[in-house]
Amino acid sequence: MNELPTYWAEKLHAATNDCARVLARRALATSIHRLAGEKLRAKGVPGDVADVEANYLAYELGRRIEAGTVQPGSEDAYVRRCAHNRAIDHFRETSGVHARCELRDDHEELADERDPESLLSSYEEAAIIAVRVERLRALIASAPETHRVVLDEVYVKGTLIEVVVDRLLAARVAAGVERAGDATALRRARAAVDQRLSRAREWIRARIGVVAASGR
C-alpha cells in the first residue's frame, strides 16, 4: 500500500463501521509515517531520529486528520509541511541555538489557504536569519508585552507552536470563551497564534532594520 495520506483520510472519513474505520486509521498512520520519514531524511535528519519523529507525526497528525482539523484534500501537503518543521526543530536543538527568528514568508507546499494551521506552518517555513543570540534576546526583551510573550516562548524557550496553540485553547476553555472538543475552537486558537507571531515578527523586522541602519 503506497497510497498517500489524503487517500486514506478519505477512506477513514467515509468508513461506515468500526472495522473499516480501524483499518483505515492504521493505513493512514502508516502512510503518514512513510511520507514524513521521507521528508525528514530528505532534509538531512539522521535515519534513527527521522524514524522517531515520523512515529510521533503518524500518531499526532493522524489524530488531527481524523478529528477533522485538517482541511480535507490537503493532508499530503500538511504532512510534508509538519515534517519539514520538525526537521527545523531538530537542527535547532542539536545546534543549541533556539533564539533565532524566521522572518521571510514562504508559501511553498501550502496545504490550503483557508486552513490556519497551514498558514501557520507556511510562516514557520521562513528562512532563518542568523542574528547573534544575545542581540535577538535583547530585542525580544525590549518588545511590547504582547509580542514578547510569544517570541520568548517560541524563539528563546524553543516551545513548539502546537504547544503554544494548545495552551491558548486551554486558557480559552477555562475562561468559558470556547467549548472543549470543538474543532473550530482549535482552528481559532491556531489563527490567533499565527496572527500574534506575524505581528511580533513584523516588530522584530522593524527593529533589526533600525539596528542595521544605525550600524550597531
Sequence and secondary structure as in RCSB ss.txt:
>XXXX:A:sequence
MNELPTYWAEKLHAATNDCARVLARRALATSIHRLAGEKLRAKGVPGDVADVEANYLAYELGRRIEAGTVQPGSE
DAYVRRCAHNRAIDHFRETSGVHARCELRDDHEELADERDPESLLSSYEEAAIIAVRVERLRALIASAPETHRVV
LDEVYVKGTLIEVVVDRLLAARVAAGVERAGDATALRRARAAVDQRLSRAREWIRARIGVVAASGR
>XXXX:A:secstr
    HHHHHHHHHH  SHHHHHHHHHHHHHHHHHHHHHHHHHTT  HHHHHHHHHHHHHHHHHHHHHT S TT H
HHHHHHHHHHHHHHHHHHHHT    EE S   TT   TT HHHHHHHHHTS EE   HHHHHHHHHTS HHHHHH
HIIIIIS   HHHHHHHHHHHHHHTTSS TT HHHHHHHHHHHHHHHHHHHHHHHHHHHHHHHHT 
